[in-house]
Amino acid sequence: MDRLRAVGRWLFSRENMFALLLTIIILLVIILTADASPQWIYQGF
């Protein structure tokens, strides 16, 4: 049981939480802006 607790403490450390949060935010930004076509590409046509 101590080993499981140690793994949980390592898995949910502050550093890992910040990394996970940053990854989720980046993924959300990519997903939410993917459907918006970039108009500036087509300006010259």
Gaussian input, Z-matrix of N, CA and C with variables (Angstrom, degrees):
# hf/3-21g

backbone

0 1
 N
 C     1     B1
 C     2     B2     1     A1
 N     3     B3     2     A2     1     D1
 C     4     B4     3     A3     2     D2
 C     5     B5     4     A4     3     D3
 N     6     B6     5     A5     4     D4
 C     7     B7     6     A6     5     D5
 C     8     B8     7     A7     6     D6
 N     9     B9     8     A8     7     D7
 C    10    B10     9     A9     8     D8
 C    11    B11    10    A10     9     D9
 N    12    B12    11    A11    10    D10
 C    13    B13    12    A12    11    D11
 C    14    B14    13    A13    12    D12
 N    15    B15    14    A14    13    D13
 C    16    B16    15    A15    14    D14
 C    17    B17    16    A16    15    D15
 N    18    B18    17    A17    16    D16
 C    19    B19    18    A18    17    D17
 C    20    B20    19    A19    18    D18
 N    21    B21    20    A20    19    D19
 C    22    B22    21    A21    20    D20
 C    23    B23    22    A22    21    D21
 N    24    B24    23    A23    22    D22
 C    25    B25    24    A24    23    D23
 C    26    B26    25    A25    24    D24
 N    27    B27    26    A26    25    D25
 C    28    B28    27    A27    26    D26
 C    29    B29    28    A28    27    D27
 N    30    B30    29    A29    28    D28
 C    31    B31    30    A30    29    D29
 C    32    B32    31    A31    30    D30
 N    33    B33    32    A32    31    D31
 C    34    B34    33    A33    32    D32
 C    35    B35    34    A34    33    D33
 N    36    B36    35    A35    34    D34
 C    37    B37    36    A36    35    D35
 C    38    B38    37    A37    36    D36
 N    39    B39    38    A38    37    D37
 C    40    B40    39    A39    38    D38
 C    41    B41    40    A40    39    D39
 N    42    B42    41    A41    40    D40
 C    43    B43    42    A42    41    D41
 C    44    B44    43    A43    42    D42
 N    45    B45    44    A44    43    D43
 C    46    B46    45    A45    44    D44
 C    47    B47    46    A46    45    D45
 N    48    B48    47    A47    46    D46
 C    49    B49    48    A48    47    D47
 C    50    B50    49    A49    48    D48
 N    51    B51    50    A50    49    D49
 C    52    B52    51    A51    50    D50
 C    53    B53    52    A52    51    D51
 N    54    B54    53    A53    52    D52
 C    55    B55    54    A54    53    D53
 C    56    B56    55    A55    54    D54
 N    57    B57    56    A56    55    D55
 C    58    B58    57    A57    56    D56
 C    59    B59    58    A58    57    D57
 N    60    B60    59    A59    58    D58
 C    61    B61    60    A60    59    D59
 C    62    B62    61    A61    60    D60
 N    63    B63    62    A62    61    D61
 C    64    B64    63    A63    62    D62
 C    65    B65    64    A64    63    D63
 N    66    B66    65    A65    64    D64
 C    67    B67    66    A66    65    D65
 C    68    B68    67    A67    66    D66
 N    69    B69    68    A68    67    D67
 C    70    B70    69    A69    68    D68
 C    71    B71    70    A70    69    D69
 N    72    B72    71    A71    70    D70
 C    73    B73    72    A72    71    D71
 C    74    B74    73    A73    72    D72
 N    75    B75    74    A74    73    D73
 C    76    B76    75    A75    74    D74
 C    77    B77    76    A76    75    D75
 N    78    B78    77    A77    76    D76
 C    79    B79    78    A78    77    D77
 C    80    B80    79    A79    78    D78
 N    81    B81    80    A80    79    D79
 C    82    B82    81    A81    80    D80
 C    83    B83    82    A82    81    D81
 N    84    B84    83    A83    82    D82
 C    85    B85    84    A84    83    D83
 C    86    B86    85    A85    84    D84
 N    87    B87    86    A86    85    D85
 C    88    B88    87    A87    86    D86
 C    89    B89    88    A88    87    D87
 N    90    B90    89    A89    88    D88
 C    91    B91    90    A90    89    D89
 C    92    B92    91    A91    90    D90
 N    93    B93    92    A92    91    D91
 C    94    B94    93    A93    92    D92
 C    95    B95    94    A94    93    D93
 N    96    B96    95    A95    94    D94
 C    97    B97    96    A96    95    D95
 C    98    B98    97    A97    96    D96
 N    99    B99    98    A98    97    D97
 C   100   B100    99    A99    98    D98
 C   101   B101   100   A100    99    D99
 N   102   B102   101   A101   100   D100
 C   103   B103   102   A102   101   D101
 C   104   B104   103   A103   102   D102
 N   105   B105   104   A104   103   D103
 C   106   B106   105   A105   104   D104
 C   107   B107   106   A106   105   D105
 N   108   B108   107   A107   106   D106
 C   109   B109   108   A108   107   D107
 C   110   B110   109   A109   108   D108
 N   111   B111   110   A110   109   D109
 C   112   B112   111   A111   110   D110
 C   113   B113   112   A112   111   D111
 N   114   B114   113   A113   112   D112
 C   115   B115   114   A114   113   D113
 C   116   B116   115   A115   114   D114
 N   117   B117   116   A116   115   D115
 C   118   B118   117   A117   116   D116
 C   119   B119   118   A118   117   D117
 N   120   B120   119   A119   118   D118
 C   121   B121   120   A120   119   D119
 C   122   B122   121   A121   120   D120
 N   123   B123   122   A122   121   D121
 C   124   B124   123   A123   122   D122
 C   125   B125   124   A124   123   D123
 N   126   B126   125   A125   124   D124
 C   127   B127   126   A126   125   D125
 C   128   B128   127   A127   126   D126
 N   129   B129   128   A128   127   D127
 C   130   B130   129   A129   128   D128
 C   131   B131   130   A130   129   D129
 N   132   B132   131   A131   130   D130
 C   133   B133   132   A132   131   D131
 C   134   B134   133   A133   132   D132

   B1=1.4560
   B2=1.5279
   B3=1.3357
   B4=1.4612
   B5=1.5263
   B6=1.3259
   B7=1.4616
   B8=1.5318
   B9=1.3275
   B10=1.4635
   B11=1.5264
   B12=1.3062
   B13=1.4659
   B14=1.5298
   B15=1.3289
   B16=1.4670
   B17=1.5258
   B18=1.3239
   B19=1.4703
   B20=1.5244
   B21=1.3218
   B22=1.4632
   B23=1.5089
   B24=1.3115
   B25=1.4638
   B26=1.5299
   B27=1.3461
   B28=1.4621
   B29=1.5281
   B30=1.3370
   B31=1.4603
   B32=1.5211
   B33=1.3183
   B34=1.4625
   B35=1.5221
   B36=1.3164
   B37=1.4596
   B38=1.5243
   B39=1.3091
   B40=1.4655
   B41=1.5259
   B42=1.3261
   B43=1.4600
   B44=1.5261
   B45=1.3363
   B46=1.4608
   B47=1.5220
   B48=1.3235
   B49=1.4626
   B50=1.5279
   B51=1.3434
   B52=1.4615
   B53=1.5284
   B54=1.3234
   B55=1.4632
   B56=1.5228
   B57=1.3274
   B58=1.4632
   B59=1.5220
   B60=1.3157
   B61=1.4639
   B62=1.5282
   B63=1.3188
   B64=1.4590
   B65=1.5285
   B66=1.3305
   B67=1.4590
   B68=1.5182
   B69=1.3305
   B70=1.4630
   B71=1.5269
   B72=1.3280
   B73=1.4681
   B74=1.5278
   B75=1.3343
   B76=1.4689
   B77=1.5245
   B78=1.3345
   B79=1.4637
   B80=1.5248
   B81=1.3288
   B82=1.4637
   B83=1.5245
   B84=1.3232
   B85=1.4683
   B86=1.5235
   B87=1.3207
   B88=1.4678
   B89=1.5238
   B90=1.3310
   B91=1.4615
   B92=1.5286
   B93=1.3232
   B94=1.4635
   B95=1.5235
   B96=1.3204
   B97=1.4657
   B98=1.5285
   B99=1.3161
   B100=1.4663
   B101=1.5261
   B102=1.3447
   B103=1.4622
   B104=1.5282
   B105=1.3096
   B106=1.4629
   B107=1.5278
   B108=1.3360
   B109=1.4612
   B110=1.5226
   B111=1.3034
   B112=1.4683
   B113=1.5296
   B114=1.3124
   B115=1.4661
   B116=1.5266
   B117=1.3253
   B118=1.4631
   B119=1.5192
   B120=1.3375
   B121=1.4700
   B122=1.5259
   B123=1.3421
   B124=1.4607
   B125=1.5241
   B126=1.3161
   B127=1.4611
   B128=1.5309
   B129=1.3186
   B130=1.4609
   B131=1.5163
   B132=1.3203
   B133=1.4699
   B134=1.5062
   A1=111.26
   A2=116.38
   A3=120.01
   A4=111.18
   A5=114.55
   A6=118.93
   A7=110.39
   A8=115.92
   A9=120.85
   A10=110.72
   A11=116.14
   A12=121.15
   A13=110.84
   A14=116.22
   A15=120.78
   A16=110.68
   A17=116.51
   A18=120.47
   A19=109.65
   A20=117.41
   A21=121.22
   A22=112.06
   A23=116.70
   A24=120.94
   A25=110.60
   A26=116.19
   A27=119.97
   A28=110.58
   A29=115.94
   A30=121.44
   A31=111.20
   A32=116.75
   A33=120.99
   A34=111.80
   A35=116.18
   A36=119.32
   A37=109.34
   A38=116.27
   A39=120.92
   A40=111.43
   A41=115.70
   A42=120.14
   A43=111.38
   A44=115.76
   A45=120.02
   A46=111.37
   A47=117.07
   A48=120.39
   A49=110.77
   A50=117.02
   A51=119.88
   A52=110.60
   A53=116.99
   A54=121.03
   A55=110.71
   A56=116.82
   A57=121.43
   A58=110.78
   A59=116.76
   A60=121.35
   A61=110.86
   A62=116.60
   A63=120.88
   A64=111.22
   A65=116.58
   A66=121.12
   A67=111.18
   A68=116.76
   A69=120.93
   A70=110.58
   A71=117.22
   A72=120.69
   A73=110.67
   A74=116.79
   A75=120.38
   A76=110.66
   A77=117.14
   A78=120.44
   A79=111.44
   A80=117.10
   A81=120.33
   A82=111.59
   A83=116.85
   A84=120.17
   A85=110.19
   A86=117.15
   A87=120.81
   A88=110.70
   A89=117.15
   A90=121.21
   A91=111.03
   A92=116.78
   A93=119.91
   A94=112.95
   A95=118.15
   A96=119.59
   A97=112.33
   A98=118.30
   A99=121.12
   A100=111.53
   A101=117.74
   A102=119.08
   A103=112.37
   A104=117.88
   A105=120.88
   A106=108.71
   A107=116.22
   A108=118.81
   A109=110.04
   A110=117.27
   A111=120.23
   A112=110.84
   A113=117.25
   A114=122.04
   A115=112.15
   A116=117.73
   A117=120.30
   A118=112.55
   A119=117.70
   A120=120.11
   A121=109.87
   A122=116.19
   A123=120.77
   A124=112.82
   A125=118.98
   A126=121.39
   A127=112.35
   A128=117.27
   A129=119.86
   A130=114.52
   A131=117.96
   A132=120.42
   A133=112.13
   D1=-34.41
   D2=178.78
   D3=-64.13
   D4=-36.04
   D5=-179.30
   D6=-65.93
   D7=-41.49
   D8=178.57
   D9=-63.12
   D10=-39.92
   D11=179.13
   D12=-65.87
   D13=-39.04
   D14=178.88
   D15=-66.35
   D16=-41.26
   D17=178.08
   D18=-64.87
   D19=-41.78
   D20=178.10
   D21=-63.17
   D22=-39.95
   D23=178.78
   D24=-66.05
   D25=-38.04
   D26=178.42
   D27=-70.56
   D28=-41.60
   D29=-176.05
   D30=-65.51
   D31=-39.10
   D32=-176.42
   D33=-105.91
   D34=35.89
   D35=176.85
   D36=-71.62
   D37=164.69
   D38=-177.14
   D39=-60.98
   D40=-39.28
   D41=-179.08
   D42=-63.69
   D43=-45.38
   D44=-179.77
   D45=-66.73
   D46=-35.30
   D47=178.47
   D48=-65.15
   D49=-41.96
   D50=177.74
   D51=-63.44
   D52=-41.36
   D53=179.82
   D54=-64.66
   D55=-42.58
   D56=179.16
   D57=-64.82
   D58=-43.44
   D59=179.58
   D60=-62.95
   D61=-43.22
   D62=178.88
   D63=-63.02
   D64=-41.78
   D65=178.67
   D66=-62.76
   D67=-43.96
   D68=179.96
   D69=-63.62
   D70=-42.16
   D71=179.53
   D72=-63.18
   D73=-43.81
   D74=179.86
   D75=-63.94
   D76=-43.31
   D77=178.36
   D78=-62.22
   D79=-42.44
   D80=178.51
   D81=-62.63
   D82=-41.84
   D83=178.83
   D84=-62.70
   D85=-43.22
   D86=179.66
   D87=-64.13
   D88=-45.15
   D89=-178.20
   D90=-65.91
   D91=-43.78
   D92=-175.92
   D93=-73.29
   D94=-25.55
   D95=-179.25
   D96=-100.26
   D97=-0.67
   D98=-176.20
   D99=-69.22
   D100=-33.67
   D101=-176.31
   D102=-80.74
   D103=-17.06
   D104=178.68
   D105=-80.12
   D106=110.76
   D107=-177.83
   D108=-72.55
   D109=136.77
   D110=-179.30
   D111=-71.59
   D112=108.21
   D113=-175.47
   D114=-68.33
   D115=-29.07
   D116=-176.18
   D117=-65.47
   D118=-22.36
   D119=179.10
   D120=-68.10
   D121=-36.28
   D122=-173.47
   D123=-93.58
   D124=8.41
   D125=-176.39
   D126=-63.05
   D127=-34.90
   D128=-176.23
   D129=-80.44
   D130=-8.13
   D131=-175.46
   D132=-99.19

